[in-house]
Amino acid sequence: MRCRAQTAAMNGTKKLTPYLVRTLASQFFVRGSVHRSNYGSAPLVQFNEHRFQDGDYDGPQWLKEDVALISEKGRIGLFHYGPRMWMRGSIEPLEALQDPARRGSVIDRILKEYPERILPKGEFIYRLRVNPEDPIANGEYDSPPDAFLGRGRLDSLVQPVLYCSQDIESCVHECRVTVEDDLYLAALTPLRDLKLLDLTVLLNEEHESEFKSLDIAVHMLFLCCRPLLCDYTGYRGSSPQRGVRRSSLPLVFQPSALGGHAVRGPLTGYPSAGSRTQPSTLRRASFRTSPCSDDP
């Protein structure tokens, strides 16, 4: 037995414990069955130990033996999951934000309940461009041109918004870059203090249901193009794990851009052209793939 364990360790293999089997089930069945909607998402398959030997999910014919083995070794039951509708975007504040006649009151709540934050003059914010036409032109690192308005999360046909971040990694993630892309990273600096709204704060909604949660509504608003499950991994069948820090949300956001109204603010319009921000440094960036350890 000891020799087998040593051989397995040398070969880089590991015995699957019940915990690892459940982790495998979560990654393959739960995350693999996530169905996206316009806002939010939910898995179609779930599991727990209470449904052991009572699961109703068998999978396609080629997967049946694996489902039975994983269920037995993990002491779990896999079953078809009917998600609560808030996970698919049925949240009152979120639905109101989509209705021009009702969104005003929700915007007022957002401006009141989320704290303000000052971005000091001279502090760096970053803007990453992928394959820009003229990399050295300042306008390349301003808000998107008029021809592209309305394609982002928060801009509209009448109001450009400058998308930037204090974190370079967030820029890379948002732009979905590849190793073949020609990348340019600009460090911008505000020419005056900017009054912003901090949407990363978790609101205290201990006694509020998910169906009426402004906190989850704002969260889904910014993740409308991505599966929400990546941030709500603590739930098992009903409620999410409250208190998860939402690192994928923007750290700060200009409040006057909410709702798509054409209200002038420090990060709306074209801040660089309007002398509200200016490029400080410009660097060409690239990604390099690491060679495999067994390459010669």
C-alpha positions, 0 to 999 in steps of 0.5 A: 500500500505504501509503495502504491501511494509513493508511486501515485505521488511520483506520477502526480496523481491523488486519491479522490477522497469524499471531499474531492469527489463532492468538489468534482461534482460541484465543478462538473454537474453544478457549474457545468449546468448553469443556465444564464438569463439576462440577469443572474443565472442558476444551475439545473443540477444540484446535489447534497448529502440529504438526497443520497440514494434518492437523487433523480438525476441520471444524466445521458446514457454515457454518463450514468455509470459515472453519476452512480460512482460519484454519488456512491463515493461522495455519499451525495444525491444528484437531482434536478434543481428548480431555482428560486426566481430571484436567481434569474433576475426576478428582484423588485428593484432590478425589475424597476430599473428596467422600467423607465417609469419606475427606475427613478425611485430605485436610483434615488435609493442607490444614491442614498444607501451607497456611500460616496468616495472621493478619488483624489487628484493625481491618483492613478486609474487605468484604461486598457485598450485592445488593438487600438488604431492609434496607440499614442493618441490620447483619445484612444484612452477616453470614453468609447467613440460615439459609434460604440455607445450603448454597448457597455453596461452603463453607457447609453446613446446619449451618454458616454461613460469612461470605463476604467479601474484602479486595478490592472487585473480588472482591466485585463479581465473586463477586456477578455484579452488573448495572447495574440492581442496588441495591448496598451495600458494607460495610467490616467490621473484626475485633474481634480478630486472626483466625487464617486459612488462606492458600489462594492459596499455590501448593504445591511439587508439582514431582514430583507428577502432576496426578492426585494434586495437592492444589494443583489439587484445592483450586483446582478446589474453589473454581472448581467453578461456573466454567470452569477454562480461564481460569486454565490457559491455558498448556497445549497438549494435556496439562499446565497451566502451573505457577506461574500465580497464582490471583487468583480464589481467596480470599486467606484462609479460616477453616480450621475451615470445611473439610469442612462440620463444625460447628466454631466459628471467627472467620468461621463462624456469624454473626460480626457477631452474635457480636461477632467482626466489626463494620461500620465503614462502609456505602456505596451503590454503583452502576455506570455505563455509558460513552457510546460515542465516536460518541454526540452 
